[in-house]
Amino acid sequence: MKIDRIDLRIVEILAENGRIPNNEIAAKLTISEGTVRNRIRKLTENNFLRIKGLLNPDEGSGRQLIYILVTLVMTRNWKEIAQRVSELPHVKSVSMITGRFDLIVELFIEPHNLIGFLTEQLSTVGEIKSTESLLTIKNFKKWV
C-alpha cells in the first residue's frame, strides 16, 4: 500500500485525538467523509494504523515508564531476539539503536516489579550480555 500526504494527515489528526469523528477530519482536510472512512479502513487493514486508547503515565496508575538498554552477545539473530523481547509482558516497544547498546526496551510497569521482569522474563530470551535500567522521573508529552 502506498501512503500519500492525505493518509499521513489523517494519521496525524487521529494521533492527537483518536475519537475525532470522520466528518471533522473530512472538514479539516476538505475531503468527503466517505473518503476519510475508506482511507482509515485501508490504513488499518494494511497494518499501517491501529487506533487504541492511551494512558498518561503520570496520572496515578502506579506504573512507570522504564527504559532498559540492552547489549547483546555478538549475534546475527538480533531481529529474532528483539521480536522475542517485544512479546514479553509490559513491553511497549523495542528498538535497535546506535551507540554502545544494541536495543532499547520501553516498559510500562510498577517499579517494584522491575527486578522480576529482568530476572524471570528478560533473562529467558537469551543472548543478552548486559542491561542498564532507566526509570523516568517526569514525562513530557508521553502517552502509553
Residue, then its C-alpha position, 0 to 999 in steps of 0.5 A: m500500500k502506498i501512503d500519500r500526504i492525505d493518509l499521513r494527515i489523517v494519521e496525524i489528526l487521529a494521533e492527537n485525538g483518536r475519537i475525532p469523528n470522520n466528518e471533522i477530519a473530512a472538514k479539516l482536510t476538505i475531503s468527503e467523509g466517505t473518503v476519510r472512512n475508506r482511507i482509515r479502513k485501508l490504513t488499518e487493514n494494511n497494518f499501517l494504523r491501529i487506533k487504541g486508547l492511551l494512558n498518561p503515565d503520570e496520572g496515578s496508575g502506579r506504573q512507570l515508564i522504564y527504559i532498559l538498554v540492552t547489549l547483546v552477545m555478538t549475534r546475527n539473530w538480533k531481529e529474532i531476539a528483539q521480536r522475542v523481547s517485544e512479546l514479553p509482558h509490559v513491553k511497549s516497544v523495542s528498538m535497535i539503536t546506535g551507540r554502545f547498546d544494541l536495543i532499547v526496551e520501553l516498559f510500562i510497569e510498577p517499579h517494584n516489579l522491575i527486578g522480576f521482569l529482568t530476572e524471570q522474563l528478560s533473562t529467558v530470551g537469551e543472548i543478552k550480555s548486559t542491561e542498564s535500567l532507566l526509570t523516568i522521573k517526569n514525562f513530557k508529552k508521553w502517552v502509553 
